[in-house]
Structure formats: structure tokens, C-alpha cells
Amino acid sequence: MKYITAISKEVNNMDNLVKQVLQRMDKWELKIRQFFGRLNISDRNRNNDGIIHPFRVIVNKEISDHVKSFRFIVLIAIIALTCLGSVYTAIHNIGSSIKPNDPEGSFLFLRLFTVSDNTMPPFFVFISFLGPLLGIGLGFDAINSEQTRGTLSRILSQPIHRDYLINAKFIAALTVISILFFALGFLVMGAGLIATGIPPTAEEFMRIVFFILLSIIYVSFWLNLSILFSVRFHQPATSALSCIAIWLFFTVFYTMIVDLITKPLTPSEFATAQQVFNYETIKINLLRILPSELFSEATTTLLMPSVRTLGPLTMEQVYGAIPSPLPLGQSVLLVWPQVTGLIAATILCFVLSYVSFMRREIRSR
Amino acid sequence: MVRDIIELSDLTKKYGSFAAVDNLNLTIRKGEIFGLLGPNGAGKSTTILMMLGLTDPTSGSVKVCGIDSTSNPIEVKKKVGYLPEDIGFYDDCTGLENLMFTARLNRIPYKEAMQKAGHLLDQVGLSDEVKKKTGKYSRGMRQRLGLADVLIKDPEVIILDEPTLGIDPKGVQEFLELVIQMRNEKELTILVCSHHLHQMQQVCDRVGIFVKGKLIAEGDINSLSQKLFSARPFMIEAGISHDSNVVSDSGGKVFKEEQLNDALKNINGVLSVNLENNVFQIGCSHNVAPEIAKAIVVSGAGLNFLYKKEYGLNEIYNRYFEGGE
């Protein structure tokens, strides 16, 4: 009997607790609703009659088109499967990857994104490889498919500014990519949390968020390149093929060409340190034309805090340095040029496509 | 109140040295159906694009409803509905969804747009196909959906570019009736571009003939034909046959035709006679068809047909477009 009363007391307590939690959740819900309600009122895009700004209408439509399209589902499936594979291998090898006295020992969580046992590339390599494909897949027929379907002149004869269409295409694809990457990144983190039982530190979390943002910028570069081609070429097939050609050129052939160029410049074994330094600088700067090189430099720095430099270093510079990981601020500072370069390339592509779209004559079909 | 709703003055569009539209002056009054006729590549579509501000004129000005299309295309596009040549829809959306998209681009509130879309689909006879994806629509259905799409924003002017292209004759008939009905109901001004003369003859109040970037004639069809062919005589065609019941002797054929020729020439009012493939082309100052029939019958030849040539749009067209394409 004593036990029963004790149990019933416990149950009552639990009940109360649940009720309290529920009440608190209700309060939060109300607060969130109020917050969003206020947002809606202050939102100049929406007024009381349920009229949505035309720009939003196009963006909404584009997003739903992307999400419903078979192409996007295939792309997501590829990316999700490869990520699953790489995370699986990472979780398996995470224990053996840490050596004693490793300066990165404290950043166990980041290893989820970088560790592999050489059977499968790690997460961030997959993103640098498949990201372009995603960007190209979402953008290569942005404008020219509207043209071939004959919807371009119909939309542009509605009372909207012409740049709404191209901006909306970009924003919609960017939204889809961002949501996808954040979801993927957080899912990987969740999987790691369950598998290792170690929660990420605030710094690790921030590093991962920066990494995701960087991936989004990288993919949006390819997205804008493919939008540019979709404005320039009238056939979607042509623009898709040229995008893929550029992607292949950058990933496969460009490094070969750089090798060819730099081979005759290779300093002899008796060369001075300055000569070797110059040679290495030339080589790395040639490689840095590649967006994928910029991306991988930036991601390695962000995900491996022990990376202290991205170019050749002299012994003098290293002398006296303590082999410890860099703080987040310093890592971000280190990759600032790379990030700027990526953003600049992205904006350049967008501006080119914007200008050529605005200037062009809209014919039906 | 008659008011000029579209005013084009000295409009010129050049692609390099080629002038697609050359010094075009045209005014279209409120409430009329104006047909812009011309062969392919005459610059009709370019003119329309300039009216909508989708391309900039090299020189000259376009005003629609008193608004300059080049500097203020958005205001113009609010008032003008444009049905492009071979209109396209999002094939994986239904007809209703396509209409709703246009409606919401025009800032029509959701509920009102739903009502309007339903009503318009009913009017163009597509209410049974609302749930069908536009990818499965036939050409005629797409064109009718296009008309609904144009009308959903309550335009003052609608511009139809080759609206009857690729539709079967019955579909064309229905479509044109629909256009006239819409005009009468909503007091629209309609500009139709086409190279299908007969269809335009049925619907247009006025036509303009447009060749190589120039408007060479303008007016209603009667006044056009009068203007062009007033100097020309009547043309009567007579097809004859000489067979069977006519008793023929050797060489009689040639003799008979010459005889008939003379007989025809002797009729009062006949100016010229021309024989080609058993068809007489007879030019005369007034209608002498009865006398001609009589002469042919008397000569013993069989009369296959007797036809007074009308100067319709076709002749006007041929007259202008010789070598136009």
C-alpha cells in the first residue's frame, strides 16, 4: 500500500510536470505566433487582403517547382546516400583517428566531417564534388526552359519588373540549397551525437555552421554559372552540357594543365629557398583560380583547426610556433581571401547573367 | 467617346542596318478590333513587343492608354493583355493553377482571383478541363486558356499575336466568336496580328497592311478595296467546255473559239477578252454577265461557270505582298 501511494504520488508529480511543460509550450507557442504575426504586419510584401507581392509569388512557385521536380529528388537522393556513406565510415573510424597528443584531439566532433578510411571520401569532399552538380542541376534551365515552353513572354507581359524573374529564380534555388545543406549538416551532427555520445562544443558548432554557409556560397557559384548559361544558350541541353564541361575541366583537366605549365619551372635540388618558395607560390596561385580549390582550402581550415596556413611557409615563420589549434576567429581570418574570392566569382556570374537577361529581347518561343 | 488608345508615332526599330519597323504611324481607337496584317517577318511582332516595352524602339514613341511604353512599361502592362504567338503554359500545372499564377502576379486577391478564374474558364468553355494538366491540352484549348489568361487582369486593350495559328477551322470559328463576344461584353480594344486574311475579314473593324516594316494601307476592308481597285474594270470569269452535244467537224474547234471571242468582244461594255485553259477572263466597265452568258450559250459552247471576281482581302493582300516574303 505504501508503495502504491508512493507510486501514485510520483505519477501525480509527473502529471503536474507534464502539465507545466505543456503550459510553458503553449506560452511559447503564443509568443512565437505573436512574433511571426508582428513580422507579417510589418512585412510590406503582404497586406490585409491576402495579396502577395508578385516577387514572392514567383519565388514560391519556383521553390515548389524545384521540390516537386524529379531531377531534384534524384539529386537529393544521390547527395543523401553519399553523405550517409561518408558519415557511416566517419563514425566507424572516429575512434582510431585520434592519436595521443593530437592538437585536434579536442575537436572530436569536427572529425565527423573529415575522417575517412580511404574507402569513401569524407563528407566535405563529397560536398565539393557533388555541390557543383546540385548547383548546375537547379540552374541550367532557369531561363531557357521558360523560353522554349513559351511562358517567358507570358510572364513578362504581366505587370512585373523584368529582373523579378531572374532574381526570383536565383533566390528560390538558393533557398532550396540552404535548407538542404542546413538539414544535411544538422542531420550529420545529430547522427554523430547519437553515435559518439559527445555533444559538440560551441566553437565546433560555429565551425560547422560556417562550413555549411561556405558550402552554400560554393554551390551558389555553380548555380549562377548555370543561370548565366541558361540565359546565353537557347537550348537547355546546350547549357547543361557546357556547365558540366566547365565543371569537368575545373575538376579534372585544370590541375593537369597547371602541372604541365609548372613542370619546366621546377627548381633543381640545388635551388635556393627563395626559388622553391616562388615556385610553390606560383603553383598554388594558379590552382586558386579554381573555385573548388578555394572551397577545399577554406573548408579544411574551418574543419581542421590545426591548419595554420594555406601557402608555403619558411622555417623562420614556423619557428617558435606552438602546435595548437587556431581559435575560430583566426581560422575565419585565414580563409577570408578564399571566401571573398568565391563570393566575387558568384556575384560576377550573377551580374553577367542579369545584364544579358535585362538587355535581351523577349520573343515568344 | 472615341479616344485614341494606342498611338504609335514615327516608330522605328533597327537591327543593325535592317529596319524591322520603319517610321510607323498608327492610331487605334477605343473599342475597335484592329487587324494588323502582313506576311511573316514584316515586323508585326516587333511592333507588339515595343508596345509592351519588351524591347526598346530605336526612335519614335509608343503610347498605350496615354502611357509611354518605353519609359513606363509596368503601367502599360497593367492595362494590356498580351496573347503571344504559340502561348506556353506550365505543363505540369492545371489550367486553373496557370490562371491563378497570372492572377497573383497581377496582385489580385486570392478569393477574387479564384472566382474570376472559374468564371473565365466557364466562358472559354474549359470548365470541364480545370483539373487537367495543361501539358495535355490541345492547341485550341491552350489558345482558349490563353484568352482567359489575358482577360483575368481586366485589361483595357488586348493584343493577340497570330491567335488562330494551328487551330482547325471549327476551333478558329469558335475562337473568333469568343473574341467578338468578349469585346462586346467588356468594351475592349483589340489588336490582332495575323496573316490569315479571311479570318481577319470576319472580325476586324479596320485593318492595316504591314509589309517590310511599313504600313502601306489602312482602313476598313471596303474602303481599302475601293481605294485600290477603283480604276480597275470588273472582272468576269467564264469557264467553257466544248464536248459531247456540240456537233464538231474537223477544225471547227478553233473556228468556234475565235467566233466566241469576237462575239464577246462585241458586247457593249466589254473592254478585254482573254482565253486561257478554257477560261475566259473578261474585263468590262459594268456588270454584263447576262449578255456574256447568252453569247456563250448561243455559240454552242458549254458554260461551266460564270464568276464575278470580288476584291476581297485576298486580292488586296496579293496586290501588296507580291514578293513580300
HADDOCK unambig.tbl for C-alpha pairs under 7 A between the chains (distance, minus, plus):
assign (segid A and resid 49 and name CA) (segid B and resid 109 and name CA) 6.07 0.50 0.50
assign (segid A and resid 50 and name CA) (segid B and resid 109 and name CA) 5.79 0.50 0.50
assign (segid A and resid 50 and name CA) (segid B and resid 110 and name CA) 6.50 0.50 0.50
assign (segid A and resid 51 and name CA) (segid B and resid 107 and name CA) 5.83 0.50 0.50
assign (segid A and resid 51 and name CA) (segid B and resid 108 and name CA) 6.58 0.50 0.50
assign (segid A and resid 51 and name CA) (segid B and resid 109 and name CA) 4.95 0.50 0.50
assign (segid A and resid 51 and name CA) (segid B and resid 110 and name CA) 6.88 0.50 0.50
assign (segid A and resid 52 and name CA) (segid B and resid 107 and name CA) 6.80 0.50 0.50
assign (segid A and resid 53 and name CA) (segid B and resid 107 and name CA) 6.89 0.50 0.50
assign (segid A and resid 54 and name CA) (segid B and resid 104 and name CA) 6.60 0.50 0.50
assign (segid A and resid 54 and name CA) (segid B and resid 105 and name CA) 4.66 0.50 0.50
assign (segid A and resid 54 and name CA) (segid B and resid 107 and name CA) 6.73 0.50 0.50
assign (segid A and resid 57 and name CA) (segid B and resid 104 and name CA) 6.88 0.50 0.50
assign (segid A and resid 57 and name CA) (segid B and resid 105 and name CA) 6.70 0.50 0.50
assign (segid A and resid 149 and name CA) (segid B and resid 88 and name CA) 5.25 0.50 0.50
assign (segid A and resid 149 and name CA) (segid B and resid 89 and name CA) 6.89 0.50 0.50
assign (segid A and resid 150 and name CA) (segid B and resid 87 and name CA) 5.60 0.50 0.50
assign (segid A and resid 150 and name CA) (segid B and resid 88 and name CA) 4.07 0.50 0.50
assign (segid A and resid 151 and name CA) (segid B and resid 87 and name CA) 6.87 0.50 0.50
assign (segid A and resid 151 and name CA) (segid B and resid 88 and name CA) 4.74 0.50 0.50
assign (segid A and resid 151 and name CA) (segid B and resid 89 and name CA) 5.68 0.50 0.50
assign (segid A and resid 153 and name CA) (segid B and resid 84 and name CA) 6.91 0.50 0.50
assign (segid A and resid 154 and name CA) (segid B and resid 84 and name CA) 6.89 0.50 0.50
assign (segid A and resid 157 and name CA) (segid B and resid 52 and name CA) 6.89 0.50 0.50
assign (segid A and resid 157 and name CA) (segid B and resid 77 and name CA) 6.05 0.50 0.50
assign (segid A and resid 157 and name CA) (segid B and resid 82 and name CA) 6.43 0.50 0.50
assign (segid A and resid 158 and name CA) (segid B and resid 77 and name CA) 5.77 0.50 0.50
assign (segid A and resid 158 and name CA) (segid B and resid 78 and name CA) 6.87 0.50 0.50
assign (segid A and resid 158 and name CA) (segid B and resid 105 and name CA) 6.80 0.50 0.50
assign (segid A and resid 158 and name CA) (segid B and resid 106 and name CA) 6.74 0.50 0.50
assign (segid A and resid 159 and name CA) (segid B and resid 74 and name CA) 4.82 0.50 0.50
assign (segid A and resid 159 and name CA) (segid B and resid 75 and name CA) 6.96 0.50 0.50
assign (segid A and resid 159 and name CA) (segid B and resid 77 and name CA) 4.86 0.50 0.50
assign (segid A and resid 159 and name CA) (segid B and resid 78 and name CA) 5.19 0.50 0.50
assign (segid A and resid 159 and name CA) (segid B and resid 106 and name CA) 6.40 0.50 0.50
assign (segid A and resid 160 and name CA) (segid B and resid 74 and name CA) 6.23 0.50 0.50
assign (segid A and resid 161 and name CA) (segid B and resid 74 and name CA) 6.95 0.50 0.50
assign (segid A and resid 361 and name CA) (segid B and resid 54 and name CA) 6.40 0.50 0.50
assign (segid A and resid 361 and name CA) (segid B and resid 55 and name CA) 5.43 0.50 0.50
assign (segid A and resid 362 and name CA) (segid B and resid 54 and name CA) 6.04 0.50 0.50
assign (segid A and resid 364 and name CA) (segid B and resid 84 and name CA) 6.24 0.50 0.50
assign (segid A and resid 364 and name CA) (segid B and resid 85 and name CA) 6.32 0.50 0.50
